[in-house]
């Protein structure tokens, strides 16, 4: 064991040559079934939809309260109306 800790920053910029593929593992490669791909897509879509709904339900109440606050402020502000102006 070395006494000096390795610096991960030193290895980030270096390109690593993965070498040639292992011939024994090449036989394990196989095609996936269309059903598997559909299940993976559906699972990803479900998680994405759930994340969007959660984000929507978290953010909407604060946005609505902010807009109601702005309406209240506008209603309470006194507007100076000069004689003869039509605004």
Residue, then its C-alpha position, 0 to 999 in steps of 0.5 A: x500500500x502506498x502512503x499517499x492517497x490517490x488523487x482522482x483528479x489526476x486520472x480524469x484527463x487520461x484516456x484509458x485503453x480498454x484493450x481488446x474484448x474478452x473472447x469468452x464473454x462475447x458468446x454471452x451477448x444476446x438480443x433482448x426481447x421486444x417485450x423486455x424493451x416495452x417493460x423498460x420503456x413503460x417503467x421509465x415513463x411511469x417514473x417520469x410521469x410520477x416525478x412531473x406530477x410530484x413537481x406540479x403538486x409541490x410548486x402549484x400551491x406556492x405559485x397560486x399563493x404568490x399570485x393571490x398576494x400580488x392581486x391583494x397588493x394591487x387592490x390595496x394600493x391607492x392610485x392617485x387619480x388626477x382631475x381630468x385623466x382617464x386612466 
